[in-house]
């Protein structure tokens, strides 16, 4: 069974920063990509940032120039550095791990990020 666990969420004032972490038990050679999604109350889950096994990154327009995704291959961990946070960034943030061998996707339970105005 593959485990995915997020951490680092919390309450922060607008303009502040948080760093989310996501660790997975999936073997690094199987990881095709590690991604961050978020879901705000009453809204659909949306893709926030992607990092591939080749370290290519992509971001939602709403977070470009504010969020940075990175990974530590040795630790099978991906990070999301979030700066200049806005109230509209408030959501549950989910980590998604894409398995390049089975084409499966594994999800963590999510971590709450709340940005107060």
N, CA, C and O atoms as CSV, one atom per row, in Angstrom:
chain,resi,resn,atom,element,x,y,z
A,1,UNK,N,N,0.851,-1.193,0.000
A,1,UNK,CA,C,0.000,0.000,0.000
A,1,UNK,C,C,0.883,1.238,0.000
A,1,UNK,O,O,1.835,1.337,0.774
A,2,UNK,N,N,0.560,2.172,-0.868
A,2,UNK,CA,C,1.337,3.402,-0.972
A,2,UNK,C,C,0.767,4.446,-0.023
A,2,UNK,O,O,-0.441,4.677,0.025
A,3,UNK,N,N,1.659,5.065,0.721
A,3,UNK,CA,C,1.244,6.098,1.653
A,3,UNK,C,C,1.665,7.468,1.142
A,3,UNK,O,O,2.753,7.642,0.593
A,4,UNK,N,N,0.777,8.435,1.338
A,4,UNK,CA,C,1.047,9.828,0.991
A,4,UNK,C,C,0.568,10.677,2.165
A,4,UNK,O,O,-0.592,10.586,2.567
A,5,UNK,N,N,1.451,11.494,2.709
A,5,UNK,CA,C,1.098,12.276,3.892
A,5,UNK,C,C,1.559,13.716,3.722
A,5,UNK,O,O,2.734,13.977,3.465
A,6,UNK,N,N,0.622,14.648,3.868
A,6,UNK,CA,C,0.942,16.068,3.808
A,6,UNK,C,C,1.133,16.620,5.219
A,6,UNK,O,O,0.613,16.074,6.192
A,7,UNK,N,N,1.881,17.704,5.309
A,7,UNK,CA,C,2.046,18.418,6.571
A,7,UNK,C,C,2.376,19.872,6.273
A,7,UNK,O,O,2.737,20.226,5.150
A,8,UNK,N,N,2.244,20.711,7.303
A,8,UNK,CA,C,2.663,22.102,7.171
A,8,UNK,C,C,1.548,23.109,7.041
A,8,UNK,O,O,1.807,24.311,6.985
A,9,UNK,N,N,0.308,22.647,6.992
A,9,UNK,CA,C,-0.786,23.598,6.897
A,9,UNK,C,C,-0.974,24.360,8.190
A,9,UNK,O,O,-0.342,24.057,9.202
A,10,UNK,N,N,-1.861,25.365,8.148
A,10,UNK,CA,C,-2.126,26.140,9.341
A,10,UNK,C,C,-2.838,27.429,9.019
A,10,UNK,O,O,-3.347,27.630,7.917
A,11,UNK,N,N,-2.861,28.302,10.016
A,11,UNK,CA,C,-3.504,29.609,9.900
A,11,UNK,C,C,-2.431,30.673,9.762
A,11,UNK,O,O,-1.477,30.708,10.539
A,12,UNK,N,N,-2.589,31.539,8.776
A,12,UNK,CA,C,-1.610,32.590,8.539
A,12,UNK,C,C,-2.337,33.847,8.081
A,12,UNK,O,O,-3.406,33.771,7.475
A,13,UNK,N,N,-1.758,34.986,8.371
A,13,UNK,CA,C,-2.354,36.245,7.923
A,13,UNK,C,C,-2.025,36.497,6.459
A,13,UNK,O,O,-1.023,36.003,5.942
A,14,UNK,N,N,-2.870,37.260,5.805
A,14,UNK,CA,C,-2.620,37.626,4.409
A,14,UNK,C,C,-1.241,38.274,4.288
A,14,UNK,O,O,-0.844,39.098,5.113
A,15,UNK,N,N,-0.532,37.881,3.246
A,15,UNK,CA,C,0.823,38.360,3.037
A,15,UNK,C,C,1.883,37.458,3.634
A,15,UNK,O,O,3.073,37.622,3.364
A,16,UNK,N,N,1.456,36.513,4.438
A,16,UNK,CA,C,2.398,35.602,5.086
A,16,UNK,C,C,2.798,34.435,4.214
A,16,UNK,O,O,2.432,34.356,3.041
A,17,UNK,N,N,3.561,33.523,4.813
A,17,UNK,CA,C,4.095,32.376,4.084
A,17,UNK,C,C,3.859,31.084,4.857
A,17,UNK,O,O,3.758,31.077,6.084
A,18,UNK,N,N,3.777,30.009,4.111
A,18,UNK,CA,C,3.729,28.658,4.672
A,18,UNK,C,C,4.484,27.734,3.729
A,18,UNK,O,O,4.573,27.996,2.530
A,19,UNK,N,N,5.024,26.658,4.276
A,19,UNK,CA,C,5.631,25.630,3.441
A,19,UNK,C,C,4.960,24.302,3.742
A,19,UNK,O,O,4.965,23.826,4.877
A,20,UNK,N,N,4.392,23.725,2.719
A,20,UNK,CA,C,3.776,22.413,2.831
A,20,UNK,C,C,4.779,21.343,2.409
A,20,UNK,O,O,5.620,21.558,1.537
A,21,UNK,N,N,4.664,20.193,3.050
A,21,UNK,CA,C,5.492,19.049,2.694
A,21,UNK,C,C,4.593,17.856,2.402
A,21,UNK,O,O,3.495,17.732,2.945
A,22,UNK,N,N,5.083,16.988,1.535
A,22,UNK,CA,C,4.348,15.763,1.220
A,22,UNK,C,C,5.366,14.646,1.046
A,22,UNK,O,O,6.253,14.721,0.196
A,23,UNK,N,N,5.223,13.614,1.861
A,23,UNK,CA,C,6.107,12.461,1.778
A,23,UNK,C,C,5.320,11.254,1.275
A,23,UNK,O,O,4.151,11.070,1.613
A,24,UNK,N,N,5.981,10.445,0.466
A,24,UNK,CA,C,5.337,9.247,-0.054
A,24,UNK,C,C,6.221,8.022,0.141
A,24,UNK,O,O,7.448,8.116,0.175
A,25,UNK,N,N,5.568,6.871,0.266
A,25,UNK,CA,C,6.310,5.612,0.399
A,25,UNK,C,C,6.569,4.979,-0.967
A,25,UNK,O,O,7.256,3.962,-1.055
A,26,UNK,N,N,6.027,5.569,-2.029
A,26,UNK,CA,C,6.245,5.037,-3.373
A,26,UNK,C,C,7.718,5.161,-3.725
A,26,UNK,O,O,8.336,6.201,-3.495
A,27,UNK,N,N,8.271,4.104,-4.281
A,27,UNK,CA,C,9.677,4.119,-4.649
A,27,UNK,C,C,9.953,5.220,-5.665
A,27,UNK,O,O,9.167,5.443,-6.585
A,28,UNK,N,N,11.072,5.897,-5.487
A,28,UNK,CA,C,11.372,7.077,-6.310
A,28,UNK,C,C,11.418,6.753,-7.802
A,28,UNK,O,O,11.046,7.589,-8.626
A,29,UNK,N,N,11.872,5.547,-8.160
A,29,UNK,CA,C,11.991,5.234,-9.584
A,29,UNK,C,C,10.630,5.063,-10.250
A,29,UNK,O,O,10.534,5.050,-11.477
A,30,UNK,N,N,9.574,4.933,-9.440
A,30,UNK,CA,C,8.227,4.795,-9.987
A,30,UNK,C,C,7.485,6.122,-10.072
A,30,UNK,O,O,6.444,6.215,-10.722
A,31,UNK,N,N,8.020,7.148,-9.417
A,31,UNK,CA,C,7.303,8.425,-9.360
A,31,UNK,C,C,7.422,9.149,-10.698
A,31,UNK,O,O,8.520,9.477,-11.148
A,32,UNK,N,N,6.287,9.388,-11.316
A,32,UNK,CA,C,6.244,10.121,-12.581
A,32,UNK,C,C,6.125,11.610,-12.311
A,32,UNK,O,O,6.737,12.424,-13.002
A,33,UNK,N,N,5.348,11.960,-11.318
A,33,UNK,CA,C,5.156,13.355,-10.947
A,33,UNK,C,C,4.577,13.416,-9.549
A,33,UNK,O,O,3.929,12.480,-9.081
A,34,UNK,N,N,4.824,14.537,-8.894
A,34,UNK,CA,C,4.195,14.804,-7.603
A,34,UNK,C,C,3.538,16.169,-7.721
A,34,UNK,O,O,4.167,17.137,-8.150
A,35,UNK,N,N,2.295,16.238,-7.346
A,35,UNK,CA,C,1.494,17.416,-7.636
A,35,UNK,C,C,0.772,17.905,-6.390
A,35,UNK,O,O,0.492,17.139,-5.468
A,36,UNK,N,N,0.483,19.183,-6.388
A,36,UNK,CA,C,-0.346,19.772,-5.339
A,36,UNK,C,C,-1.659,20.237,-5.954
A,36,UNK,O,O,-1.688,20.899,-6.991
A,37,UNK,N,N,-2.745,19.865,-5.279
A,37,UNK,CA,C,-4.078,20.324,-5.624
A,37,UNK,C,C,-4.647,21.036,-4.398
A,37,UNK,O,O,-4.112,20.917,-3.296
A,38,UNK,N,N,-5.712,21.760,-4.598
A,38,UNK,CA,C,-6.416,22.369,-3.469
A,38,UNK,C,C,-7.917,22.393,-3.753
A,38,UNK,O,O,-8.362,22.414,-4.901
A,39,UNK,N,N,-8.667,22.388,-2.669
A,39,UNK,CA,C,-10.118,22.448,-2.783
A,39,UNK,C,C,-10.657,23.386,-1.716
A,39,UNK,O,O,-10.520,23.136,-0.518
A,40,UNK,N,N,-11.267,24.459,-2.167
A,40,UNK,CA,C,-11.898,25.416,-1.272
A,40,UNK,C,C,-13.343,24.994,-1.052
A,40,UNK,O,O,-13.907,24.268,-1.870
A,41,UNK,N,N,-13.945,25.439,0.039
A,41,UNK,CA,C,-15.340,25.061,0.329
A,41,UNK,C,C,-16.260,25.445,-0.829
A,41,UNK,O,O,-16.240,26.577,-1.312
A,42,UNK,N,N,-17.064,24.478,-1.261
A,42,UNK,CA,C,-18.030,24.734,-2.318
A,42,UNK,C,C,-17.448,24.803,-3.715
A,42,UNK,O,O,-18.156,25.122,-4.671
A,43,UNK,N,N,-16.149,24.504,-3.842
A,43,UNK,CA,C,-15.505,24.578,-5.153
A,43,UNK,C,C,-14.910,23.232,-5.522
A,43,UNK,O,O,-14.729,22.353,-4.679
A,44,UNK,N,N,-14.607,23.094,-6.820
A,44,UNK,CA,C,-13.980,21.867,-7.278
A,44,UNK,C,C,-12.496,21.865,-6.922
A,44,UNK,O,O,-11.877,22.912,-6.735
A,45,UNK,N,N,-11.954,20.666,-6.835
A,45,UNK,CA,C,-10.520,20.544,-6.598
A,45,UNK,C,C,-9.785,21.050,-7.838
A,45,UNK,O,O,-10.158,20.737,-8.969
A,46,UNK,N,N,-8.735,21.836,-7.604
A,46,UNK,CA,C,-7.991,22.408,-8.715
A,46,UNK,C,C,-6.503,22.132,-8.566
A,46,UNK,O,O,-5.969,22.041,-7.460
A,47,UNK,N,N,-5.859,22.005,-9.707
A,47,UNK,CA,C,-4.420,21.778,-9.723
A,47,UNK,C,C,-3.693,23.071,-9.396
A,47,UNK,O,O,-3.997,24.122,-9.959
A,48,UNK,N,N,-2.728,22.991,-8.483
A,48,UNK,CA,C,-1.956,24.156,-8.071
A,48,UNK,C,C,-0.566,24.150,-8.697
A,48,UNK,O,O,-0.131,25.147,-9.275
A,49,UNK,N,N,0.127,23.019,-8.578
A,49,UNK,CA,C,1.497,22.954,-9.081
A,49,UNK,C,C,1.872,21.511,-9.358
A,49,UNK,O,O,1.384,20.576,-8.723
A,50,UNK,N,N,2.765,21.368,-10.339
A,50,UNK,CA,C,3.232,20.045,-10.756
A,50,UNK,C,C,4.752,20.054,-10.783
A,50,UNK,O,O,5.372,21.044,-11.170
A,51,UNK,N,N,5.347,18.938,-10.367
A,51,UNK,CA,C,6.771,18.734,-10.608
A,51,UNK,C,C,6.958,17.311,-11.106
A,51,UNK,O,O,6.509,16.354,-10.475
A,52,UNK,N,N,7.622,17.184,-12.239
A,52,UNK,CA,C,7.799,15.866,-12.838
A,52,UNK,C,C,9.081,15.215,-12.322
A,52,UNK,O,O,9.867,15.824,-11.596
A,53,UNK,N,N,9.263,13.961,-12.722
A,53,UNK,CA,C,10.475,13.245,-12.330
A,53,UNK,C,C,11.715,13.903,-12.929
A,53,UNK,O,O,12.822,13.736,-12.417
A,54,UNK,N,N,11.525,14.652,-14.014
A,54,UNK,CA,C,12.639,15.372,-14.611
A,54,UNK,C,C,12.768,16.792,-14.096
A,54,UNK,O,O,13.538,17.587,-14.636
A,55,UNK,N,N,12.011,17.116,-13.044
A,55,UNK,CA,C,12.052,18.429,-12.388
A,55,UNK,C,C,11.422,19.543,-13.213
A,55,UNK,O,O,11.667,20.721,-12.951
A,56,UNK,N,N,10.620,19.190,-14.195
A,56,UNK,CA,C,9.839,20.221,-14.879
A,56,UNK,C,C,8.701,20.647,-13.970
A,56,UNK,O,O,8.093,19.823,-13.287
A,57,UNK,N,N,8.420,21.943,-13.967
A,57,UNK,CA,C,7.368,22.446,-13.088
A,57,UNK,C,C,6.334,23.229,-13.894
A,57,UNK,O,O,6.606,23.751,-14.975
A,58,UNK,N,N,5.145,23.286,-13.320
A,58,UNK,CA,C,4.078,24.076,-13.917
A,58,UNK,C,C,3.163,24.537,-12.798
A,58,UNK,O,O,3.000,23.853,-11.787
A,59,UNK,N,N,2.561,25.719,-12.995
A,59,UNK,CA,C,1.756,26.317,-11.942
A,59,UNK,C,C,0.434,26.820,-12.486
A,59,UNK,O,O,0.322,27.189,-13.655
A,60,UNK,N,N,-0.564,26.829,-11.618
A,60,UNK,CA,C,-1.811,27.509,-11.953
A,60,UNK,C,C,-1.512,29.010,-12.040
A,60,UNK,O,O,-0.666,29.528,-11.310
A,61,UNK,N,N,-2.208,29.688,-12.928
A,61,UNK,CA,C,-1.971,31.124,-13.096
A,61,UNK,C,C,-2.168,31.886,-11.794
A,61,UNK,O,O,-1.488,32.881,-11.544
A,62,UNK,N,N,-3.090,31.424,-10.969
A,62,UNK,CA,C,-3.428,32.137,-9.734
A,62,UNK,C,C,-2.308,32.108,-8.700
A,62,UNK,O,O,-2.320,32.898,-7.757
A,63,UNK,N,N,-1.343,31.210,-8.864
A,63,UNK,CA,C,-0.275,31.102,-7.863
A,63,UNK,C,C,1.109,31.382,-8.442
A,63,UNK,O,O,2.095,31.390,-7.706
A,64,UNK,N,N,1.192,31.608,-9.737
A,64,UNK,CA,C,2.498,31.886,-10.351
A,64,UNK,C,C,3.152,33.075,-9.685
A,64,UNK,O,O,2.491,34.055,-9.345
A,65,UNK,N,N,4.445,32.981,-9.504
A,65,UNK,CA,C,5.266,34.041,-8.888
A,65,UNK,C,C,5.049,34.160,-7.387
A,65,UNK,O,O,5.680,34.997,-6.741
A,66,UNK,N,N,4.174,33.345,-6.823
A,66,UNK,CA,C,3.980,33.340,-5.362
A,66,UNK,C,C,4.316,31.982,-4.740
A,66,UNK,O,O,4.829,31.913,-3.624
A,67,UNK,N,N,4.023,30.912,-5.469
A,67,UNK,CA,C,4.255,29.561,-4.961
A,67,UNK,C,C,5.419,28.926,-5.712
A,67,UNK,O,O,5.632,29.191,-6.895
A,68,UNK,N,N,6.166,28.082,-5.005
A,68,UNK,CA,C,7.259,27.342,-5.628
A,68,UNK,C,C,7.192,25.888,-5.205
A,68,UNK,O,O,7.152,25.582,-4.013
A,69,UNK,N,N,7.179,24.993,-6.182
A,69,UNK,CA,C,7.197,23.566,-5.905
A,69,UNK,C,C,8.614,23.052,-6.088
A,69,UNK,O,O,9.317,23.440,-7.021
A,70,UNK,N,N,9.022,22.167,-5.178
A,70,UNK,CA,C,10.345,21.575,-5.276
A,70,UNK,C,C,10.282,20.174,-4.682
A,70,UNK,O,O,9.294,19.806,-4.046
A,71,UNK,N,N,11.338,19.396,-4.890
A,71,UNK,CA,C,11.305,18.049,-4.345
A,71,UNK,C,C,12.683,17.618,-3.890
A,71,UNK,O,O,13.707,18.111,-4.363
A,72,UNK,N,N,12.674,16.680,-2.954
A,72,UNK,CA,C,13.891,16.042,-2.459
A,72,UNK,C,C,13.778,14.574,-2.843
A,72,UNK,O,O,13.060,13.809,-2.199
A,73,UNK,N,N,14.477,14.192,-3.878
A,73,UNK,CA,C,14.362,12.826,-4.397
A,73,UNK,C,C,14.784,11.788,-3.376
A,73,UNK,O,O,14.181,10.719,-3.284
A,74,UNK,N,N,15.806,12.097,-2.617
A,74,UNK,CA,C,16.312,11.137,-1.636
A,74,UNK,C,C,15.283,10.842,-0.556
A,74,UNK,O,O,15.261,9.754,0.018
A,75,UNK,N,N,14.431,11.825,-0.287
A,75,UNK,CA,C,13.424,11.659,0.765
A,75,UNK,C,C,12.034,11.363,0.203
A,75,UNK,O,O,11.076,11.213,0.961
A,76,UNK,N,N,11.923,11.279,-1.129
A,76,UNK,CA,C,10.607,11.087,-1.756
A,76,UNK,C,C,9.605,12.095,-1.220
A,76,UNK,O,O,8.473,11.748,-0.882
A,77,UNK,N,N,10.025,13.314,-1.151
A,77,UNK,CA,C,9.222,14.386,-0.566
A,77,UNK,C,C,9.128,15.557,-1.544
A,77,UNK,O,O,10.096,15.903,-2.221
A,78,UNK,N,N,7.949,16.150,-1.598
A,78,UNK,CA,C,7.747,17.345,-2.396
A,78,UNK,C,C,7.305,18.469,-1.473
A,78,UNK,O,O,6.615,18.239,-0.480
A,79,UNK,N,N,7.705,19.668,-1.807
A,79,UNK,CA,C,7.395,20.832,-0.996
A,79,UNK,C,C,6.618,21.852,-1.828
A,79,UNK,O,O,6.730,21.902,-3.053
A,80,UNK,N,N,5.836,22.656,-1.127
A,80,UNK,CA,C,5.178,23.782,-1.769
A,80,UNK,C,C,5.410,24.998,-0.884
A,80,UNK,O,O,4.805,25.137,0.179
A,81,UNK,N,N,6.291,25.869,-1.339
A,81,UNK,CA,C,6.551,27.115,-0.628
A,81,UNK,C,C,5.525,28.134,-1.100
A,81,UNK,O,O,5.443,28.439,-2.290
A,82,UNK,N,N,4.755,28.651,-0.177
A,82,UNK,CA,C,3.683,29.582,-0.513
A,82,UNK,C,C,3.976,30.937,0.131
A,82,UNK,O,O,4.006,31.060,1.356
A,83,UNK,N,N,4.187,31.935,-0.697
A,83,UNK,CA,C,4.468,33.290,-0.226
A,83,UNK,C,C,3.348,34.230,-0.646
A,83,UNK,O,O,2.544,33.918,-1.525
A,84,UNK,N,N,3.317,35.372,-0.003
A,84,UNK,CA,C,2.307,36.398,-0.328
A,84,UNK,C,C,0.903,35.794,-0.357
A,84,UNK,O,O,0.137,36.003,-1.297
A,85,UNK,N,N,0.597,35.056,0.673
A,85,UNK,CA,C,-0.684,34.345,0.699
A,85,UNK,C,C,-1.857,35.313,0.745
A,85,UNK,O,O,-1.785,36.391,1.335
A,86,UNK,N,N,-2.929,34.892,0.106
A,86,UNK,CA,C,-4.156,35.689,0.024
A,86,UNK,C,C,-5.312,34.891,0.634
A,86,UNK,O,O,-5.253,33.662,0.685
A,87,UNK,N,N,-6.342,35.565,1.088
A,87,UNK,CA,C,-7.502,34.840,1.632
A,87,UNK,C,C,-8.073,33.821,0.646
A,87,UNK,O,O,-8.599,32.787,1.058
A,88,UNK,N,N,-7.974,34.104,-0.629
A,88,UNK,CA,C,-8.510,33.166,-1.620
A,88,UNK,C,C,-7.648,31.916,-1.790
A,88,UNK,O,O,-8.022,30.998,-2.520
A,89,UNK,N,N,-6.506,31.878,-1.126
A,89,UNK,CA,C,-5.705,30.653,-1.112
A,89,UNK,C,C,-6.190,29.665,-0.058
A,89,UNK,O,O,-5.703,28.537,0.016
A,90,UNK,N,N,-7.152,30.094,0.756
A,90,UNK,CA,C,-7.696,29.224,1.784
A,90,UNK,C,C,-8.339,27.999,1.152
A,90,UNK,O,O,-9.214,28.116,0.295
A,91,UNK,N,N,-7.896,26.827,1.583
A,91,UNK,CA,C,-8.381,25.572,1.006
A,91,UNK,C,C,-7.732,24.408,1.744
A,91,UNK,O,O,-6.817,24.588,2.548
A,92,UNK,N,N,-8.225,23.225,1.453
A,92,UNK,CA,C,-7.516,22.014,1.839
A,92,UNK,C,C,-6.570,21.681,0.692
A,92,UNK,O,O,-6.986,21.584,-0.462
A,93,UNK,N,N,-5.308,21.511,1.017
A,93,UNK,CA,C,-4.289,21.230,0.010
A,93,UNK,C,C,-3.982,19.735,0.032
A,93,UNK,O,O,-3.713,19.145,1.078
A,94,UNK,N,N,-4.033,19.146,-1.158
A,94,UNK,CA,C,-3.827,17.711,-1.306
A,94,UNK,C,C,-2.583,17.442,-2.145
A,94,UNK,O,O,-2.296,18.144,-3.115
A,95,UNK,N,N,-1.866,16.420,-1.749
A,95,UNK,CA,C,-0.728,15.949,-2.533
A,95,UNK,C,C,-1.162,14.746,-3.360
A,95,UNK,O,O,-1.874,13.862,-2.885
A,96,UNK,N,N,-0.717,14.742,-4.595
A,96,UNK,CA,C,-1.040,13.645,-5.506
A,96,UNK,C,C,0.264,13.097,-6.076
A,96,UNK,O,O,1.127,13.854,-6.522
A,97,UNK,N,N,0.395,11.778,-6.055
A,97,UNK,CA,C,1.595,11.131,-6.575
A,97,UNK,C,C,1.206,10.255,-7.756
A,97,UNK,O,O,0.366,9.364,-7.632
A,98,UNK,N,N,1.816,10.514,-8.885
A,98,UNK,CA,C,1.531,9.736,-10.090
A,98,UNK,C,C,2.566,8.624,-10.243
A,98,UNK,O,O,3.772,8.869,-10.266
A,99,UNK,N,N,2.065,7.410,-10.347
A,99,UNK,CA,C,2.926,6.232,-10.480
A,99,UNK,C,C,3.123,5.927,-11.964
A,99,UNK,O,O,2.178,5.553,-12.659
A,100,UNK,N,N,4.346,6.087,-12.437
A,100,UNK,CA,C,4.628,5.879,-13.854
A,100,UNK,C,C,4.616,4.428,-14.271
A,100,UNK,O,O,4.579,4.141,-15.467
A,101,UNK,N,N,4.646,3.501,-13.327
A,101,UNK,CA,C,4.649,2.071,-13.673
A,101,UNK,C,C,3.235,1.513,-13.797
A,101,UNK,O,O,2.963,0.696,-14.676
A,102,UNK,N,N,2.340,1.950,-12.923
A,102,UNK,CA,C,0.981,1.410,-12.908
A,102,UNK,C,C,-0.058,2.399,-13.417
A,102,UNK,O,O,-1.229,2.056,-13.577
A,103,UNK,N,N,0.379,3.629,-13.669
A,103,UNK,CA,C,-0.533,4.709,-14.050
A,103,UNK,C,C,-1.591,4.970,-12.982
A,103,UNK,O,O,-2.676,5.472,-13.277
A,104,UNK,N,N,-1.264,4.624,-11.746
A,104,UNK,CA,C,-2.161,4.921,-10.642
A,104,UNK,C,C,-1.833,6.287,-10.069
A,104,UNK,O,O,-0.742,6.821,-10.271
A,105,UNK,N,N,-2.789,6.836,-9.356
A,105,UNK,CA,C,-2.594,8.091,-8.639
A,105,UNK,C,C,-2.922,7.871,-7.184
A,105,UNK,O,O,-3.932,7.253,-6.849
A,106,UNK,N,N,-2.074,8.372,-6.328
A,106,UNK,CA,C,-2.258,8.216,-4.893
A,106,UNK,C,C,-2.427,9.599,-4.267
A,106,UNK,O,O,-1.733,10.553,-4.618
A,107,UNK,N,N,-3.366,9.675,-3.331
A,107,UNK,CA,C,-3.695,10.940,-2.698
A,107,UNK,C,C,-3.422,10.899,-1.198
A,107,UNK,O,O,-3.583,9.864,-0.549
A,108,UNK,N,N,-3.012,12.031,-0.667
A,108,UNK,CA,C,-2.924,12.182,0.772
A,108,UNK,C,C,-4.264,12.646,1.323
A,108,UNK,O,O,-5.173,12.967,0.558
A,109,UNK,N,N,-4.392,12.685,2.646
A,109,UNK,CA,C,-5.646,13.096,3.279
A,109,UNK,C,C,-5.888,14.595,3.228
A,109,UNK,O,O,-7.004,15.049,3.479
A,110,UNK,N,N,-4.857,15.370,2.906
A,110,UNK,CA,C,-5.000,16.815,2.822
A,110,UNK,C,C,-4.559,17.533,4.077
A,110,UNK,O,O,-4.536,16.965,5.169
A,111,UNK,N,N,-4.207,18.801,3.896
A,111,UNK,CA,C,-3.845,19.656,5.018
A,111,UNK,C,C,-4.519,21.011,4.816
A,111,UNK,O,O,-4.517,21.559,3.714
A,112,UNK,N,N,-5.088,21.537,5.882
A,112,UNK,CA,C,-5.862,22.777,5.792
A,112,UNK,C,C,-4.937,23.992,5.830
A,112,UNK,O,O,-4.052,24.101,6.679
A,113,UNK,N,N,-5.167,24.892,4.893
A,113,UNK,CA,C,-4.492,26.191,4.882
A,113,UNK,C,C,-5.571,27.263,4.975
A,113,UNK,O,O,-6.492,27.315,4.159
A,114,UNK,N,N,-5.438,28.109,5.977
A,114,UNK,CA,C,-6.396,29.183,6.167
A,114,UNK,C,C,-5.655,30.511,6.206
A,114,UNK,O,O,-4.739,30.700,7.006
A,115,UNK,N,N,-6.060,31.429,5.334
A,115,UNK,CA,C,-5.416,32.739,5.259
A,115,UNK,C,C,-6.440,33.781,5.693
A,115,UNK,O,O,-7.489,33.943,5.069
A,116,UNK,N,N,-6.116,34.475,6.761
A,116,UNK,CA,C,-7.030,35.489,7.292
A,116,UNK,C,C,-6.700,36.860,6.700
A,116,UNK,O,O,-5.547,37.169,6.400
A,117,UNK,N,N,-7.729,37.657,6.545
A,117,UNK,CA,C,-7.539,38.995,5.947
A,117,UNK,C,C,-7.252,40.040,7.011
A,117,UNK,O,O,-7.067,41.214,6.688
